[in-house]
């Protein structure tokens, strides 16, 4: 039995101001996670100061979390 390699789709997640998870599709599979964050920063300015956590595998997808500092003091 031959081993089969399967590429899992990437998805990028961050919490919005109302604490709902927002999922963003992969704009270009050749982009690094940092480049994807920069790509979406124009639509979601809070991503300009976010950090990347992950990836983790959830439900057959590779998930990168963009963790923002929104609402954090100190």
N, CA, C and O atoms as a Maestro MAE file, in Angstrom:
{
 s_m_m2io_version
 :::
 2.0.0
}

f_m_ct {
 s_m_title
 :::
 protein
 m_atom[296] {
  # First column is atom index #
  i_m_mmod_type
  r_m_x_coord
  r_m_y_coord
  r_m_z_coord
  i_m_residue_number
  s_m_chain_name
  s_m_pdb_residue_name
  s_m_pdb_atom_name
  i_m_atomic_number
  :::
  1 25 0.848 -1.186 0.000 1 A "UNK " " N  " 7
  2 3 0.000 0.000 0.000 1 A "UNK " " CA " 6
  3 2 0.892 1.248 0.000 1 A "UNK " " C  " 6
  4 15 1.737 1.420 0.878 1 A "UNK " " O  " 8
  5 25 0.695 2.088 -0.970 2 A "UNK " " N  " 7
  6 3 1.492 3.300 -1.107 2 A "UNK " " CA " 6
  7 2 0.940 4.402 -0.206 2 A "UNK " " C  " 6
  8 15 -0.268 4.505 0.006 2 A "UNK " " O  " 8
  9 25 1.825 5.197 0.302 3 A "UNK " " N  " 7
  10 3 1.453 6.334 1.116 3 A "UNK " " CA " 6
  11 2 0.991 7.463 0.197 3 A "UNK " " C  " 6
  12 15 1.648 7.774 -0.796 3 A "UNK " " O  " 8
  13 25 -0.133 8.065 0.533 4 A "UNK " " N  " 7
  14 3 -0.677 9.138 -0.299 4 A "UNK " " CA " 6
  15 2 -0.564 10.463 0.443 4 A "UNK " " C  " 6
  16 15 -0.972 10.569 1.600 4 A "UNK " " O  " 8
  17 25 -0.013 11.465 -0.218 5 A "UNK " " N  " 7
  18 3 0.147 12.788 0.360 5 A "UNK " " CA " 6
  19 2 -1.046 13.643 -0.042 5 A "UNK " " C  " 6
  20 15 -1.430 13.700 -1.210 5 A "UNK " " O  " 8
  21 25 -1.617 14.303 0.953 6 A "UNK " " N  " 7
  22 3 -2.779 15.167 0.683 6 A "UNK " " CA " 6
  23 2 -2.502 16.546 1.272 6 A "UNK " " C  " 6
  24 15 -2.189 16.672 2.456 6 A "UNK " " O  " 8
  25 25 -2.617 17.562 0.451 7 A "UNK " " N  " 7
  26 3 -2.470 18.931 0.931 7 A "UNK " " CA " 6
  27 2 -3.796 19.390 1.524 7 A "UNK " " C  " 6
  28 15 -4.841 19.321 0.877 7 A "UNK " " O  " 8
  29 25 -3.733 19.861 2.771 8 A "UNK " " N  " 7
  30 3 -4.935 20.369 3.419 8 A "UNK " " CA " 6
  31 2 -5.091 21.850 3.104 8 A "UNK " " C  " 6
  32 15 -4.095 22.571 3.033 8 A "UNK " " O  " 8
  33 25 -6.314 22.313 2.916 9 A "UNK " " N  " 7
  34 3 -6.515 23.748 2.669 9 A "UNK " " CA " 6
  35 2 -6.181 24.561 3.915 9 A "UNK " " C  " 6
  36 15 -6.389 24.111 5.042 9 A "UNK " " O  " 8
  37 25 -5.658 25.769 3.691 10 A "UNK " " N  " 7
  38 3 -5.354 26.669 4.796 10 A "UNK " " CA " 6
  39 2 -6.512 27.626 4.996 10 A "UNK " " C  " 6
  40 15 -7.194 28.012 4.047 10 A "UNK " " O  " 8
  41 25 -6.721 28.001 6.251 11 A "UNK " " N  " 7
  42 3 -7.707 29.021 6.589 11 A "UNK " " CA " 6
  43 2 -7.094 29.871 7.703 11 A "UNK " " C  " 6
  44 15 -6.295 29.385 8.503 11 A "UNK " " O  " 8
  45 25 -7.476 31.128 7.738 12 A "UNK " " N  " 7
  46 3 -6.895 32.078 8.683 12 A "UNK " " CA " 6
  47 2 -8.019 32.637 9.543 12 A "UNK " " C  " 6
  48 15 -9.048 33.077 9.030 12 A "UNK " " O  " 8
  49 25 -7.810 32.614 10.867 13 A "UNK " " N  " 7
  50 3 -8.884 32.948 11.801 13 A "UNK " " CA " 6
  51 2 -8.436 34.065 12.732 13 A "UNK " " C  " 6
  52 15 -7.278 34.113 13.148 13 A "UNK " " O  " 8
  53 25 -9.367 34.963 13.057 14 A "UNK " " N  " 7
  54 3 -9.123 35.946 14.106 14 A "UNK " " CA " 6
  55 2 -10.444 36.310 14.752 14 A "UNK " " C  " 6
  56 15 -11.512 36.098 14.178 14 A "UNK " " O  " 8
  57 25 -10.357 36.863 15.960 15 A "UNK " " N  " 7
  58 3 -11.559 37.273 16.680 15 A "UNK " " CA " 6
  59 2 -11.861 38.725 16.348 15 A "UNK " " C  " 6
  60 15 -10.977 39.582 16.380 15 A "UNK " " O  " 8
  61 25 -13.122 38.988 16.030 16 A "UNK " " N  " 7
  62 3 -13.552 40.356 15.779 16 A "UNK " " CA " 6
  63 2 -13.876 41.030 17.113 16 A "UNK " " C  " 6
  64 15 -13.851 40.385 18.161 16 A "UNK " " O  " 8
  65 25 -14.178 42.320 17.069 17 A "UNK " " N  " 7
  66 3 -14.477 43.089 18.275 17 A "UNK " " CA " 6
  67 2 -15.594 42.460 19.103 17 A "UNK " " C  " 6
  68 15 -15.574 42.546 20.331 17 A "UNK " " O  " 8
  69 25 -16.562 41.833 18.451 18 A "UNK " " N  " 7
  70 3 -17.693 41.231 19.165 18 A "UNK " " CA " 6
  71 2 -17.397 39.800 19.608 18 A "UNK " " C  " 6
  72 15 -18.313 39.068 19.983 18 A "UNK " " O  " 8
  73 25 -16.118 39.392 19.568 19 A "UNK " " N  " 7
  74 3 -15.645 38.068 19.984 19 A "UNK " " CA " 6
  75 2 -16.114 36.927 19.090 19 A "UNK " " C  " 6
  76 15 -15.998 35.764 19.476 19 A "UNK " " O  " 8
  77 25 -16.639 37.229 17.912 20 A "UNK " " N  " 7
  78 3 -16.974 36.188 16.947 20 A "UNK " " CA " 6
  79 2 -15.726 35.838 16.143 20 A "UNK " " C  " 6
  80 15 -14.944 36.717 15.778 20 A "UNK " " O  " 8
  81 25 -15.547 34.548 15.871 21 A "UNK " " N  " 7
  82 3 -14.427 34.131 15.034 21 A "UNK " " CA " 6
  83 2 -14.711 34.476 13.584 21 A "UNK " " C  " 6
  84 15 -15.794 34.197 13.068 21 A "UNK " " O  " 8
  85 25 -13.748 35.076 12.942 22 A "UNK " " N  " 7
  86 3 -13.837 35.421 11.522 22 A "UNK " " CA " 6
  87 2 -12.849 34.528 10.791 22 A "UNK " " C  " 6
  88 15 -11.672 34.472 11.149 22 A "UNK " " O  " 8
  89 25 -13.324 33.831 9.770 23 A "UNK " " N  " 7
  90 3 -12.473 32.945 8.972 23 A "UNK " " CA " 6
  91 2 -12.218 33.592 7.615 23 A "UNK " " C  " 6
  92 15 -13.143 34.034 6.933 23 A "UNK " " O  " 8
  93 25 -10.956 33.636 7.244 24 A "UNK " " N  " 7
  94 3 -10.548 34.234 5.972 24 A "UNK " " CA " 6
  95 2 -9.968 33.146 5.083 24 A "UNK " " C  " 6
  96 15 -9.134 32.360 5.532 24 A "UNK " " O  " 8
  97 25 -10.397 33.090 3.834 25 A "UNK " " N  " 7
  98 3 -9.846 32.076 2.918 25 A "UNK " " CA " 6
  99 2 -8.407 32.412 2.532 25 A "UNK " " C  " 6
  100 15 -7.955 33.548 2.676 25 A "UNK " " O  " 8
  101 25 -7.718 31.419 2.050 26 A "UNK " " N  " 7
  102 3 -6.339 31.572 1.608 26 A "UNK " " CA " 6
  103 2 -6.329 32.312 0.272 26 A "UNK " " C  " 6
  104 15 -6.823 31.780 -0.722 26 A "UNK " " O  " 8
  105 25 -5.775 33.532 0.225 27 A "UNK " " N  " 7
  106 3 -5.779 34.282 -1.035 27 A "UNK " " CA " 6
  107 2 -4.805 33.736 -2.077 27 A "UNK " " C  " 6
  108 15 -5.010 33.908 -3.279 27 A "UNK " " O  " 8
  109 25 -3.737 33.074 -1.604 28 A "UNK " " N  " 7
  110 3 -2.730 32.545 -2.514 28 A "UNK " " CA " 6
  111 2 -1.919 31.495 -1.757 28 A "UNK " " C  " 6
  112 15 -1.232 31.833 -0.793 28 A "UNK " " O  " 8
  113 25 -1.983 30.232 -2.172 29 A "UNK " " N  " 7
  114 3 -1.266 29.175 -1.455 29 A "UNK " " CA " 6
  115 2 0.252 29.362 -1.386 29 A "UNK " " C  " 6
  116 15 0.910 28.737 -0.555 29 A "UNK " " O  " 8
  117 25 0.811 30.207 -2.241 30 A "UNK " " N  " 7
  118 3 2.256 30.435 -2.204 30 A "UNK " " CA " 6
  119 2 2.651 31.496 -1.175 30 A "UNK " " C  " 6
  120 15 3.835 31.642 -0.870 30 A "UNK " " O  " 8
  121 25 1.682 32.235 -0.637 31 A "UNK " " N  " 7
  122 3 1.957 33.256 0.374 31 A "UNK " " CA " 6
  123 2 2.324 32.587 1.696 31 A "UNK " " C  " 6
  124 15 1.792 31.531 2.038 31 A "UNK " " O  " 8
  125 25 3.231 33.208 2.427 32 A "UNK " " N  " 7
  126 3 3.492 32.782 3.803 32 A "UNK " " CA " 6
  127 2 2.338 33.299 4.672 32 A "UNK " " C  " 6
  128 15 1.542 34.122 4.220 32 A "UNK " " O  " 8
  129 25 2.249 32.823 5.901 33 A "UNK " " N  " 7
  130 3 1.194 33.305 6.805 33 A "UNK " " CA " 6
  131 2 1.341 34.810 7.040 33 A "UNK " " C  " 6
  132 15 0.340 35.517 7.157 33 A "UNK " " O  " 8
  133 25 2.564 35.297 7.109 34 A "UNK " " N  " 7
  134 3 2.799 36.730 7.291 34 A "UNK " " CA " 6
  135 2 2.291 37.530 6.090 34 A "UNK " " C  " 6
  136 15 1.693 38.595 6.249 34 A "UNK " " O  " 8
  137 25 2.535 37.006 4.892 35 A "UNK " " N  " 7
  138 3 2.060 37.694 3.682 35 A "UNK " " CA " 6
  139 2 0.538 37.691 3.612 35 A "UNK " " C  " 6
  140 15 -0.056 38.662 3.141 35 A "UNK " " O  " 8
  141 25 -0.099 36.628 4.067 36 A "UNK " " N  " 7
  142 3 -1.563 36.587 4.093 36 A "UNK " " CA " 6
  143 2 -2.090 37.636 5.065 36 A "UNK " " C  " 6
  144 15 -3.063 38.329 4.765 36 A "UNK " " O  " 8
  145 25 -1.453 37.755 6.228 37 A "UNK " " N  " 7
  146 3 -1.881 38.753 7.210 37 A "UNK " " CA " 6
  147 2 -1.741 40.163 6.627 37 A "UNK " " C  " 6
  148 15 -2.632 40.995 6.800 37 A "UNK " " O  " 8
  149 25 -0.641 40.430 5.947 38 A "UNK " " N  " 7
  150 3 -0.454 41.724 5.291 38 A "UNK " " CA " 6
  151 2 -1.511 41.956 4.211 38 A "UNK " " C  " 6
  152 15 -2.016 43.069 4.065 38 A "UNK " " O  " 8
  153 25 -1.845 40.910 3.458 39 A "UNK " " N  " 7
  154 3 -2.853 40.994 2.402 39 A "UNK " " CA " 6
  155 2 -4.199 41.435 2.977 39 A "UNK " " C  " 6
  156 15 -4.866 42.293 2.398 39 A "UNK " " O  " 8
  157 25 -4.599 40.862 4.102 40 A "UNK " " N  " 7
  158 3 -5.899 41.169 4.692 40 A "UNK " " CA " 6
  159 2 -5.897 42.400 5.596 40 A "UNK " " C  " 6
  160 15 -6.965 42.853 6.006 40 A "UNK " " O  " 8
  161 25 -4.733 42.949 5.916 41 A "UNK " " N  " 7
  162 3 -4.655 44.105 6.810 41 A "UNK " " CA " 6
  163 2 -5.357 45.336 6.240 41 A "UNK " " C  " 6
  164 15 -5.804 46.191 7.004 41 A "UNK " " O  " 8
  165 25 -5.463 45.443 4.933 42 A "UNK " " N  " 7
  166 3 -6.187 46.570 4.334 42 A "UNK " " CA " 6
  167 2 -7.671 46.531 4.634 42 A "UNK " " C  " 6
  168 15 -8.303 47.578 4.775 42 A "UNK " " O  " 8
  169 25 -8.237 45.337 4.734 43 A "UNK " " N  " 7
  170 3 -9.656 45.178 5.040 43 A "UNK " " CA " 6
  171 2 -9.906 45.097 6.547 43 A "UNK " " C  " 6
  172 15 -10.983 45.459 7.021 43 A "UNK " " O  " 8
  173 25 -8.915 44.625 7.289 44 A "UNK " " N  " 7
  174 3 -9.027 44.424 8.732 44 A "UNK " " CA " 6
  175 2 -7.806 45.056 9.391 44 A "UNK " " C  " 6
  176 15 -6.826 44.360 9.658 44 A "UNK " " O  " 8
  177 25 -7.845 46.378 9.662 45 A "UNK " " N  " 7
  178 3 -6.662 47.091 10.166 45 A "UNK " " CA " 6
  179 2 -6.096 46.528 11.476 45 A "UNK " " C  " 6
  180 15 -4.915 46.720 11.767 45 A "UNK " " O  " 8
  181 25 -6.913 45.844 12.256 46 A "UNK " " N  " 7
  182 3 -6.420 45.285 13.513 46 A "UNK " " CA " 6
  183 2 -5.344 44.225 13.280 46 A "UNK " " C  " 6
  184 15 -4.604 43.882 14.202 46 A "UNK " " O  " 8
  185 25 -5.254 43.708 12.066 47 A "UNK " " N  " 7
  186 3 -4.238 42.702 11.755 47 A "UNK " " CA " 6
  187 2 -2.837 43.296 11.621 47 A "UNK " " C  " 6
  188 15 -1.855 42.554 11.609 47 A "UNK " " O  " 8
  189 25 -2.729 44.624 11.519 48 A "UNK " " N  " 7
  190 3 -1.403 45.230 11.362 48 A "UNK " " CA " 6
  191 2 -0.531 45.017 12.594 48 A "UNK " " C  " 6
  192 15 0.696 45.045 12.495 48 A "UNK " " O  " 8
  193 25 -1.156 44.804 13.764 49 A "UNK " " N  " 7
  194 3 -0.387 44.576 14.991 49 A "UNK " " CA " 6
  195 2 -0.604 43.174 15.551 49 A "UNK " " C  " 6
  196 15 -0.241 42.905 16.696 49 A "UNK " " O  " 8
  197 25 -1.184 42.290 14.771 50 A "UNK " " N  " 7
  198 3 -1.476 40.933 15.241 50 A "UNK " " CA " 6
  199 2 -0.236 40.057 15.184 50 A "UNK " " C  " 6
  200 15 0.751 40.382 14.523 50 A "UNK " " O  " 8
  201 25 -0.312 38.939 15.893 51 A "UNK " " N  " 7
  202 3 0.738 37.927 15.803 51 A "UNK " " CA " 6
  203 2 0.100 36.636 15.317 51 A "UNK " " C  " 6
  204 15 -1.115 36.464 15.415 51 A "UNK " " O  " 8
  205 25 0.904 35.742 14.802 52 A "UNK " " N  " 7
  206 3 0.403 34.493 14.226 52 A "UNK " " CA " 6
  207 2 0.656 33.355 15.208 52 A "UNK " " C  " 6
  208 15 1.764 33.191 15.718 52 A "UNK " " O  " 8
  209 25 -0.390 32.572 15.463 53 A "UNK " " N  " 7
  210 3 -0.290 31.395 16.320 53 A "UNK " " CA " 6
  211 2 -0.702 30.183 15.491 53 A "UNK " " C  " 6
  212 15 -1.702 30.224 14.774 53 A "UNK " " O  " 8
  213 25 0.057 29.131 15.590 54 A "UNK " " N  " 7
  214 3 -0.282 27.926 14.845 54 A "UNK " " CA " 6
  215 2 0.773 27.631 13.810 54 A "UNK " " C  " 6
  216 15 1.856 28.217 13.808 54 A "UNK " " O  " 8
  217 25 0.449 26.746 12.965 55 A "UNK " " N  " 7
  218 3 -0.877 26.252 12.583 55 A "UNK " " CA " 6
  219 2 -1.320 25.050 13.422 55 A "UNK " " C  " 6
  220 15 -0.511 24.356 14.036 55 A "UNK " " O  " 8
  221 25 -2.636 24.837 13.421 56 A "UNK " " N  " 7
  222 3 -3.246 23.645 13.982 56 A "UNK " " CA " 6
  223 2 -4.108 23.024 12.895 56 A "UNK " " C  " 6
  224 15 -4.455 23.690 11.920 56 A "UNK " " O  " 8
  225 25 -4.451 21.763 13.057 57 A "UNK " " N  " 7
  226 3 -5.332 21.093 12.098 57 A "UNK " " CA " 6
  227 2 -6.693 20.934 12.756 57 A "UNK " " C  " 6
  228 15 -6.819 20.324 13.818 57 A "UNK " " O  " 8
  229 25 -7.709 21.493 12.110 58 A "UNK " " N  " 7
  230 3 -9.079 21.433 12.602 58 A "UNK " " CA " 6
  231 2 -9.999 21.053 11.447 58 A "UNK " " C  " 6
  232 15 -10.039 21.738 10.425 58 A "UNK " " O  " 8
  233 25 -10.721 19.980 11.614 59 A "UNK " " N  " 7
  234 3 -11.723 19.554 10.636 59 A "UNK " " CA " 6
  235 2 -11.159 19.485 9.214 59 A "UNK " " C  " 6
  236 15 -11.800 19.934 8.264 59 A "UNK " " O  " 8
  237 25 -9.975 18.929 9.077 60 A "UNK " " N  " 7
  238 3 -9.383 18.751 7.761 60 A "UNK " " CA " 6
  239 2 -8.824 20.011 7.133 60 A "UNK " " C  " 6
  240 15 -8.599 20.057 5.924 60 A "UNK " " O  " 8
  241 25 -8.592 21.050 7.956 61 A "UNK " " N  " 7
  242 3 -8.023 22.299 7.451 61 A "UNK " " CA " 6
  243 2 -6.855 22.702 8.335 61 A "UNK " " C  " 6
  244 15 -6.843 22.423 9.534 61 A "UNK " " O  " 8
  245 25 -5.885 23.353 7.740 62 A "UNK " " N  " 7
  246 3 -4.769 23.913 8.495 62 A "UNK " " CA " 6
  247 2 -5.178 25.331 8.885 62 A "UNK " " C  " 6
  248 15 -5.407 26.180 8.024 62 A "UNK " " O  " 8
  249 25 -5.266 25.579 10.201 63 A "UNK " " N  " 7
  250 3 -5.777 26.857 10.704 63 A "UNK " " CA " 6
  251 2 -4.647 27.659 11.343 63 A "UNK " " C  " 6
  252 15 -3.951 27.182 12.240 63 A "UNK " " O  " 8
  253 25 -4.484 28.884 10.860 64 A "UNK " " N  " 7
  254 3 -3.572 29.850 11.460 64 A "UNK " " CA " 6
  255 2 -4.428 30.868 12.201 64 A "UNK " " C  " 6
  256 15 -5.391 31.394 11.644 64 A "UNK " " O  " 8
  257 25 -4.081 31.151 13.459 65 A "UNK " " N  " 7
  258 3 -4.800 32.165 14.232 65 A "UNK " " CA " 6
  259 2 -4.034 33.472 14.187 65 A "UNK " " C  " 6
  260 15 -2.838 33.512 14.476 65 A "UNK " " O  " 8
  261 25 -4.730 34.543 13.823 66 A "UNK " " N  " 7
  262 3 -4.185 35.883 13.916 66 A "UNK " " CA " 6
  263 2 -4.699 36.446 15.237 66 A "UNK " " C  " 6
  264 15 -5.889 36.729 15.373 66 A "UNK " " O  " 8
  265 25 -3.808 36.607 16.205 67 A "UNK " " N  " 7
  266 3 -4.194 37.056 17.537 67 A "UNK " " CA " 6
  267 2 -3.915 38.546 17.631 67 A "UNK " " C  " 6
  268 15 -2.775 38.993 17.506 67 A "UNK " " O  " 8
  269 25 -4.984 39.304 17.856 68 A "UNK " " N  " 7
  270 3 -4.859 40.758 17.930 68 A "UNK " " CA " 6
  271 2 -4.767 41.200 19.380 68 A "UNK " " C  " 6
  272 15 -5.127 40.457 20.294 68 A "UNK " " O  " 8
  273 25 -4.285 42.407 19.577 69 A "UNK " " N  " 7
  274 3 -4.180 42.987 20.908 69 A "UNK " " CA " 6
  275 2 -5.347 43.922 21.188 69 A "UNK " " C  " 6
  276 15 -5.302 44.707 22.135 69 A "UNK " " O  " 8
  277 25 -6.378 43.843 20.383 70 A "UNK " " N  " 7
  278 3 -7.501 44.767 20.517 70 A "UNK " " CA " 6
  279 2 -8.099 44.671 21.916 70 A "UNK " " C  " 6
  280 15 -8.417 43.580 22.389 70 A "UNK " " O  " 8
  281 25 -8.250 45.815 22.570 71 A "UNK " " N  " 7
  282 3 -8.890 45.852 23.871 71 A "UNK " " CA " 6
  283 2 -7.973 45.479 25.034 71 A "UNK " " C  " 6
  284 15 -8.434 45.366 26.169 71 A "UNK " " O  " 8
  285 25 -6.693 45.289 24.767 72 A "UNK " " N  " 7
  286 3 -5.755 44.899 25.812 72 A "UNK " " CA " 6
  287 2 -5.017 46.141 26.329 72 A "UNK " " C  " 6
  288 15 -4.480 46.927 25.548 72 A "UNK " " O  " 8
  289 25 -5.001 46.299 27.637 73 A "UNK " " N  " 7
  290 3 -4.267 47.416 28.240 73 A "UNK " " CA " 6
  291 2 -2.998 46.905 28.878 73 A "UNK " " C  " 6
  292 15 -2.879 45.735 29.242 73 A "UNK " " O  " 8
  293 25 -2.046 47.825 29.004 74 A "UNK " " N  " 7
  294 3 -0.855 47.494 29.770 74 A "UNK " " CA " 6
  295 2 0.258 47.154 28.970 74 A "UNK " " C  " 6
  296 15 1.329 46.853 29.498 74 A "UNK " " O  " 8
  :::
 }
 m_bond[295] {
  # First column is bond index #
  i_m_from
  i_m_to
  i_m_order
  :::
  1 1 2 1
  2 2 3 1
  3 3 4 2
  4 3 5 1
  5 5 6 1
  6 6 7 1
  7 7 8 2
  8 7 9 1
  9 9 10 1
  10 10 11 1
  11 11 12 2
  12 11 13 1
  13 13 14 1
  14 14 15 1
  15 15 16 2
  16 15 17 1
  17 17 18 1
  18 18 19 1
  19 19 20 2
  20 19 21 1
  21 21 22 1
  22 22 23 1
  23 23 24 2
  24 23 25 1
  25 25 26 1
  26 26 27 1
  27 27 28 2
  28 27 29 1
  29 29 30 1
  30 30 31 1
  31 31 32 2
  32 31 33 1
  33 33 34 1
  34 34 35 1
  35 35 36 2
  36 35 37 1
  37 37 38 1
  38 38 39 1
  39 39 40 2
  40 39 41 1
  41 41 42 1
  42 42 43 1
  43 43 44 2
  44 43 45 1
  45 45 46 1
  46 46 47 1
  47 47 48 2
  48 47 49 1
  49 49 50 1
  50 50 51 1
  51 51 52 2
  52 51 53 1
  53 53 54 1
  54 54 55 1
  55 55 56 2
  56 55 57 1
  57 57 58 1
  58 58 59 1
  59 59 60 2
  60 59 61 1
  61 61 62 1
  62 62 63 1
  63 63 64 2
  64 63 65 1
  65 65 66 1
  66 66 67 1
  67 67 68 2
  68 67 69 1
  69 69 70 1
  70 70 71 1
  71 71 72 2
  72 71 73 1
  73 73 74 1
  74 74 75 1
  75 75 76 2
  76 75 77 1
  77 77 78 1
  78 78 79 1
  79 79 80 2
  80 79 81 1
  81 81 82 1
  82 82 83 1
  83 83 84 2
  84 83 85 1
  85 85 86 1
  86 86 87 1
  87 87 88 2
  88 87 89 1
  89 89 90 1
  90 90 91 1
  91 91 92 2
  92 91 93 1
  93 93 94 1
  94 94 95 1
  95 95 96 2
  96 95 97 1
  97 97 98 1
  98 98 99 1
  99 99 100 2
  100 99 101 1
  101 101 102 1
  102 102 103 1
  103 103 104 2
  104 103 105 1
  105 105 106 1
  106 106 107 1
  107 107 108 2
  108 107 109 1
  109 109 110 1
  110 110 111 1
  111 111 112 2
  112 111 113 1
  113 113 114 1
  114 114 115 1
  115 115 116 2
  116 115 117 1
  117 117 118 1
  118 118 119 1
  119 119 120 2
  120 119 121 1
  121 121 122 1
  122 122 123 1
  123 123 124 2
  124 123 125 1
  125 125 126 1
  126 126 127 1
  127 127 128 2
  128 127 129 1
  129 129 130 1
  130 130 131 1
  131 131 132 2
  132 131 133 1
  133 133 134 1
  134 134 135 1
  135 135 136 2
  136 135 137 1
  137 137 138 1
  138 138 139 1
  139 139 140 2
  140 139 141 1
  141 141 142 1
  142 142 143 1
  143 143 144 2
  144 143 145 1
  145 145 146 1
  146 146 147 1
  147 147 148 2
  148 147 149 1
  149 149 150 1
  150 150 151 1
  151 151 152 2
  152 151 153 1
  153 153 154 1
  154 154 155 1
  155 155 156 2
  156 155 157 1
  157 157 158 1
  158 158 159 1
  159 159 160 2
  160 159 161 1
  161 161 162 1
  162 162 163 1
  163 163 164 2
  164 163 165 1
  165 165 166 1
  166 166 167 1
  167 167 168 2
  168 167 169 1
  169 169 170 1
  170 170 171 1
  171 171 172 2
  172 171 173 1
  173 173 174 1
  174 174 175 1
  175 175 176 2
  176 175 177 1
  177 177 178 1
  178 178 179 1
  179 179 180 2
  180 179 181 1
  181 181 182 1
  182 182 183 1
  183 183 184 2
  184 183 185 1
  185 185 186 1
  186 186 187 1
  187 187 188 2
  188 187 189 1
  189 189 190 1
  190 190 191 1
  191 191 192 2
  192 191 193 1
  193 193 194 1
  194 194 195 1
  195 195 196 2
  196 195 197 1
  197 197 198 1
  198 198 199 1
  199 199 200 2
  200 199 201 1
  201 201 202 1
  202 202 203 1
  203 203 204 2
  204 203 205 1
  205 205 206 1
  206 206 207 1
  207 207 208 2
  208 207 209 1
  209 209 210 1
  210 210 211 1
  211 211 212 2
  212 211 213 1
  213 213 214 1
  214 214 215 1
  215 215 216 2
  216 215 217 1
  217 217 218 1
  218 218 219 1
  219 219 220 2
  220 219 221 1
  221 221 222 1
  222 222 223 1
  223 223 224 2
  224 223 225 1
  225 225 226 1
  226 226 227 1
  227 227 228 2
  228 227 229 1
  229 229 230 1
  230 230 231 1
  231 231 232 2
  232 231 233 1
  233 233 234 1
  234 234 235 1
  235 235 236 2
  236 235 237 1
  237 237 238 1
  238 238 239 1
  239 239 240 2
  240 239 241 1
  241 241 242 1
  242 242 243 1
  243 243 244 2
  244 243 245 1
  245 245 246 1
  246 246 247 1
  247 247 248 2
  248 247 249 1
  249 249 250 1
  250 250 251 1
  251 251 252 2
  252 251 253 1
  253 253 254 1
  254 254 255 1
  255 255 256 2
  256 255 257 1
  257 257 258 1
  258 258 259 1
  259 259 260 2
  260 259 261 1
  261 261 262 1
  262 262 263 1
  263 263 264 2
  264 263 265 1
  265 265 266 1
  266 266 267 1
  267 267 268 2
  268 267 269 1
  269 269 270 1
  270 270 271 1
  271 271 272 2
  272 271 273 1
  273 273 274 1
  274 274 275 1
  275 275 276 2
  276 275 277 1
  277 277 278 1
  278 278 279 1
  279 279 280 2
  280 279 281 1
  281 281 282 1
  282 282 283 1
  283 283 284 2
  284 283 285 1
  285 285 286 1
  286 286 287 1
  287 287 288 2
  288 287 289 1
  289 289 290 1
  290 290 291 1
  291 291 292 2
  292 291 293 1
  293 293 294 1
  294 294 295 1
  295 295 296 2
  :::
 }
}
